[in-house]
Amino acid sequence: MNAEFLAVLEQLVRDRDIPKEELFSIVESSILAATLKSQGPARDLRVNIDRKAGDIRAYARLTVVSHVINPFEQIGVAEARKRIPSCILGQTYEIEVTPKDMGRIAAQAVKQGITQALRERDKDRTFREFKDRVGDIVTGTVRRFVRSDVYLELEPSKCEGIMPQTERVQQEEYQVGDHIRALVLRVDKLPSGPKIILSRSHPHFVRKLFELECNELSNGTIEIKAMAREPGFRTKIAVAAKQEKIDPVGACVGIRGSRVKNIVRELNNERVDIFRWSDNIREMVLESLKPAKLKSMEFDDAGKRVTVIVDDENLSLAIGKRGQNARLTQKLTGWEIIIKRDASQRIQFEDKVQQAVAQLVAQLQVDEEAAKLLVLSGLNNLDSIIEAEADLDAIIHEEGTRQKIKESLAQYKASHQAGESSSTTPTS
């Protein structure tokens, strides 16, 4: 039994990668708990395993008395002198009290207590390992789903990590067996074991990807000063270099975009905008809202508010798809961003339209509504109307108005031709 017992312990040492002495201590504690449960609460009971022979012994501190009242704390003088001939009445000695059925007790302890102790040890080891890895990226294999939470087997420790629905990128779909990377967001210590929370939607996931790809970021030559992210759609990053000669944007992008392409691929084609950091809020807003071209900016320093004026062509670019460009600029700078259309351009356009309408009303003798239809169709003078006279039926639906326009055009043509004839008649 002892040889088999030692062989089992040796196997556990190899399989669980646990120091041999630590395993012996765990076994002794487990047997002690089982002995107390079966034999009673002896005082200062301890269990010892012979490391070479595998013998299991139990010892208790007992007081030598002439008449035993409490067998868990006392021993008769006659029995004591069989074990310790020189013992003295009234003194306390450590005496072996190994029960006859210690083999059965040990077997039960190995089966129950040791398994539990090793499980607790693994939990503590996992917690210690991952609490120092918060903020790092780990790789895992998708094993199962619970509602919308994804459970991964992390490499190489084989422990389990959880990516809750709130930390997923909603546009991403996973299948059992997929290998994915995620950020260790936090590690919670629970009675059931450590709970490792993972994230792919947190902005620091993108930051860490850049640190892994860009040596200049990991060694501190350049740094990410600010960033904002809408997972699955777009990320904005402002970077700065500690030395003037270094291009921080170029370092992050890489040769021919190699570095940023790897990151975009990992993010499933999420758009990443990188620009140079500045202490000047005007330059930050200007860079962050690119590719939109801004006409002007008005700053309210007290309210930390920026009003951006753009023309019609750049309005949608400045706002971005679903408002992302403006929102991310606001998150990144910490200033409220208000984007407005350039009103002066619209007023100028309306003034030109009104002038052309008034001119056609006077020349064609039609109402403003008909004249405006012509102007908005691109026919803002008589010559252009004559060239497109065939299209009048599609523009002006009222026959009376159409006829009036044609008559005015005929008069204009006749007067125009008469003027040309008079100019070509030779003088006598």
MOJO-V415932 format. One record per residue. N is the residue number from 0. RES is the residue in one letter. SS is DSSP state (H for helix, E for strand, C for the rest). PHI is phi in radians with two decimals (NA if undefined). Layout:
BEGIN
n;res;ss;phi
N;RES;SS;PHI
N;RES;SS;PHI
END
This chain:
BEGIN
n;res;ss;phi
0;M;C;NA
1;N;H;-1.13
2;A;H;-1.14
3;E;H;-1.12
4;F;H;-1.08
5;L;H;-1.13
6;A;H;-1.13
7;V;H;-1.10
8;L;H;-1.12
9;E;H;-1.07
10;Q;H;-1.15
11;L;H;-1.11
12;V;H;-1.03
13;R;H;-1.27
14;D;H;-1.24
15;R;H;-1.74
16;D;C;0.89
17;I;C;-2.10
18;P;C;-1.02
19;K;H;-1.07
20;E;H;-1.14
21;E;H;-1.15
22;L;H;-1.14
23;F;H;-1.05
24;S;H;-1.12
25;I;H;-1.11
26;V;H;-1.11
27;E;H;-1.08
28;S;H;-1.14
29;S;H;-1.18
30;I;H;-1.15
31;L;H;-1.06
32;A;H;-1.09
33;A;H;-1.19
34;T;H;-1.15
35;L;H;-1.05
36;K;H;-1.19
37;S;H;-1.65
38;Q;H;-1.76
39;G;C;1.96
40;P;C;-1.43
41;A;C;-1.18
42;R;C;-1.36
43;D;C;0.90
44;L;C;-1.25
45;R;E;-2.44
46;V;E;-2.11
47;N;E;-2.26
48;I;E;-1.95
49;D;C;-1.20
50;R;C;-1.12
51;K;C;-1.74
52;A;C;-1.52
53;G;C;1.47
54;D;C;-1.19
55;I;E;-1.93
56;R;E;-2.19
57;A;E;-2.04
58;Y;E;-2.27
59;A;E;-2.41
60;R;E;-1.57
61;L;E;-2.13
62;T;E;-1.67
63;V;E;-1.36
64;V;E;-2.34
65;S;C;-1.41
66;H;C;-2.36
67;V;C;-1.37
68;I;C;-1.84
69;N;C;-2.05
70;P;C;-1.16
71;F;C;-1.40
72;E;C;-2.21
73;Q;E;-2.27
74;I;E;-2.46
75;G;E;-1.13
76;V;H;-1.14
77;A;H;-1.17
78;E;H;-1.14
79;A;H;-1.13
80;R;H;-1.27
81;K;H;-1.18
82;R;H;-1.70
83;I;C;-2.27
84;P;C;-0.99
85;S;C;-1.62
86;C;C;-1.18
87;I;C;-2.04
88;L;C;-1.04
89;G;C;1.59
90;Q;C;-1.55
91;T;E;-1.89
92;Y;E;-2.32
93;E;E;-1.53
94;I;E;-2.17
95;E;E;-1.22
96;V;C;-2.27
97;T;C;-1.04
98;P;C;-1.22
99;K;C;-1.12
100;D;C;-1.71
101;M;H;-1.04
102;G;H;-1.04
103;R;H;-1.18
104;I;H;-1.07
105;A;H;-1.10
106;A;H;-1.07
107;Q;H;-1.11
108;A;H;-1.13
109;V;H;-1.08
110;K;H;-1.21
111;Q;H;-1.85
112;G;H;-1.13
113;I;H;-1.15
114;T;H;-1.01
115;Q;H;-1.14
116;A;H;-1.13
117;L;H;-1.17
118;R;H;-1.12
119;E;H;-1.14
120;R;H;-1.11
121;D;H;-1.11
122;K;H;-1.08
123;D;H;-1.13
124;R;H;-1.15
125;T;H;-1.10
126;F;H;-1.10
127;R;H;-1.10
128;E;H;-1.15
129;F;H;-1.56
130;K;H;-1.17
131;D;C;-1.54
132;R;C;-1.89
133;V;C;-1.06
134;G;C;1.68
135;D;C;-1.66
136;I;E;-1.72
137;V;E;-2.14
138;T;E;-1.94
139;G;E;-2.56
140;T;E;-1.94
141;V;E;-1.15
142;R;E;-1.92
143;R;E;-2.85
144;F;E;-2.20
145;V;E;-2.15
146;R;C;0.96
147;S;C;-1.83
148;D;E;-1.49
149;V;E;-1.86
150;Y;E;-1.86
151;L;E;-2.09
152;E;E;-1.62
153;L;E;-1.45
154;E;C;-1.79
155;P;C;-1.68
156;S;C;-1.33
157;K;C;1.18
158;C;C;-1.45
159;E;E;-1.77
160;G;E;-2.10
161;I;E;-2.13
162;M;E;-1.93
163;P;C;-1.14
164;Q;H;-1.00
165;T;H;-1.19
166;E;H;-1.84
167;R;C;-1.54
168;V;C;-1.54
169;Q;C;-1.09
170;Q;C;-1.38
171;E;C;-1.60
172;E;C;-2.04
173;Y;C;-2.11
174;Q;C;-2.18
175;V;C;-1.01
176;G;C;1.78
177;D;C;-1.16
178;H;E;-1.71
179;I;E;-2.34
180;R;E;-1.89
181;A;E;-2.65
182;L;E;-1.58
183;V;E;-1.34
184;L;E;-1.41
185;R;E;-2.87
186;V;E;-2.26
187;D;E;-1.72
188;K;E;-1.64
189;L;E;-2.03
190;P;C;-1.00
191;S;C;-1.39
192;G;E;2.25
193;P;E;-1.16
194;K;E;-1.96
195;I;E;-1.63
196;I;E;-1.67
197;L;E;-1.94
198;S;E;-2.59
199;R;C;-2.04
200;S;C;-1.74
201;H;C;-1.22
202;P;H;-0.99
203;H;H;-1.18
204;F;H;-1.11
205;V;H;-1.18
206;R;H;-0.99
207;K;H;-1.20
208;L;H;-1.07
209;F;H;-1.16
210;E;H;-1.13
211;L;H;-1.27
212;E;H;-1.48
213;C;C;-1.93
214;N;H;-1.07
215;E;H;-1.11
216;L;H;-1.33
217;S;H;-1.19
218;N;C;-1.64
219;G;C;1.52
220;T;C;-1.13
221;I;E;-2.19
222;E;E;-2.52
223;I;E;-1.51
224;K;E;-1.48
225;A;E;-2.77
226;M;E;-2.71
227;A;E;-2.51
228;R;E;-2.49
229;E;E;-2.04
230;P;C;-0.93
231;G;C;1.55
232;F;C;-2.08
233;R;E;-2.75
234;T;E;-2.32
235;K;E;-2.02
236;I;E;-2.31
237;A;E;-1.86
238;V;E;-2.11
239;A;E;-2.46
240;A;E;-1.87
241;K;C;-1.45
242;Q;C;-2.18
243;E;C;-1.09
244;K;C;-1.28
245;I;C;-1.61
246;D;C;-1.60
247;P;H;-1.17
248;V;H;-1.18
249;G;H;-1.09
250;A;H;-1.13
251;C;H;-1.28
252;V;H;-1.28
253;G;C;1.50
254;I;H;-1.14
255;R;H;0.95
256;G;H;1.30
257;S;H;-1.09
258;R;H;-1.21
259;V;H;-1.20
260;K;H;-1.12
261;N;H;-1.08
262;I;H;-1.23
263;V;H;-1.07
264;R;H;-1.12
265;E;H;-1.12
266;L;C;-1.56
267;N;C;0.99
268;N;C;1.20
269;E;C;-1.14
270;R;E;-1.31
271;V;E;-2.17
272;D;E;-1.80
273;I;E;-2.10
274;F;E;-2.56
275;R;E;-1.37
276;W;C;-1.24
277;S;C;-2.51
278;D;C;-1.32
279;N;C;-1.48
280;I;H;-1.13
281;R;H;-1.09
282;E;H;-1.17
283;M;H;-1.11
284;V;H;-1.15
285;L;H;-1.06
286;E;H;-1.26
287;S;H;-1.21
288;L;C;-1.49
289;K;C;-1.05
290;P;C;-1.48
291;A;C;-1.17
292;K;C;-1.73
293;L;C;-1.69
294;K;C;-1.49
295;S;E;-2.82
296;M;E;-2.40
297;E;E;-2.08
298;F;E;-1.95
299;D;E;-1.95
300;D;C;-1.10
301;A;C;-1.13
302;G;C;-1.64
303;K;C;0.84
304;R;E;-2.28
305;V;E;-2.12
306;T;E;-1.80
307;V;E;-1.84
308;I;E;-1.87
309;V;E;-2.33
310;D;C;-1.44
311;D;H;-1.06
312;E;H;-1.17
313;N;H;-1.78
314;L;H;-1.08
315;S;H;-1.17
316;L;H;-1.15
317;A;H;-1.15
318;I;H;-1.28
319;G;C;1.46
320;K;H;-1.11
321;R;H;0.98
322;G;H;1.34
323;Q;H;-1.14
324;N;H;-1.06
325;A;H;-1.20
326;R;H;-1.10
327;L;H;-1.16
328;T;H;-1.09
329;Q;H;-1.15
330;K;H;-1.12
331;L;H;-1.24
332;T;H;-1.56
333;G;C;1.41
334;W;C;-1.87
335;E;E;-1.26
336;I;E;-1.91
337;I;E;-2.04
338;I;E;-1.87
339;K;E;-2.21
340;R;E;-1.28
341;D;C;-1.19
342;A;H;-1.23
343;S;H;-1.10
344;Q;H;-1.14
345;R;H;-1.15
346;I;H;-1.13
347;Q;H;-1.08
348;F;H;-1.10
349;E;H;-1.13
350;D;H;-1.12
351;K;H;-1.12
352;V;H;-1.09
353;Q;H;-1.11
354;Q;H;-1.12
355;A;H;-1.15
356;V;H;-1.09
357;A;H;-1.08
358;Q;H;-1.15
359;L;H;-1.20
360;V;H;-1.04
361;A;H;-1.24
362;Q;H;-1.39
363;L;H;-1.74
364;Q;C;1.02
365;V;C;-2.10
366;D;C;-1.35
367;E;H;-1.11
368;E;H;-1.09
369;A;H;-1.18
370;A;H;-1.14
371;K;H;-1.18
372;L;H;-1.04
373;L;H;-1.16
374;V;H;-1.10
375;L;H;-1.21
376;S;C;-1.56
377;G;C;1.63
378;L;C;-1.81
379;N;C;-1.86
380;N;C;-2.64
381;L;H;-1.14
382;D;H;-1.10
383;S;H;-1.19
384;I;H;-1.23
385;I;H;-1.07
386;E;H;-1.13
387;A;C;-1.90
388;E;H;-1.06
389;A;H;-1.17
390;D;H;-1.64
391;L;H;-1.05
392;D;H;-1.08
393;A;H;-1.39
394;I;H;-1.61
395;I;C;-1.86
396;H;C;-1.52
397;E;C;-1.37
398;E;H;-1.14
399;G;H;-1.07
400;T;H;-1.16
401;R;H;-1.07
402;Q;H;-1.13
403;K;H;-1.10
404;I;H;-1.13
405;K;H;-1.12
406;E;H;-1.13
407;S;H;-1.11
408;L;H;-1.19
409;A;H;-1.10
410;Q;H;-1.10
411;Y;H;-1.12
412;K;H;-1.14
413;A;H;-1.11
414;S;H;-1.16
415;H;H;-1.17
416;Q;H;-1.19
417;A;H;-1.10
418;G;H;-1.12
419;E;H;-1.22
420;S;H;-1.13
421;S;H;-1.11
422;S;H;-1.29
423;T;H;-1.70
424;T;C;-1.25
425;P;C;-1.25
426;T;C;-1.50
427;S;C;-1.48
END
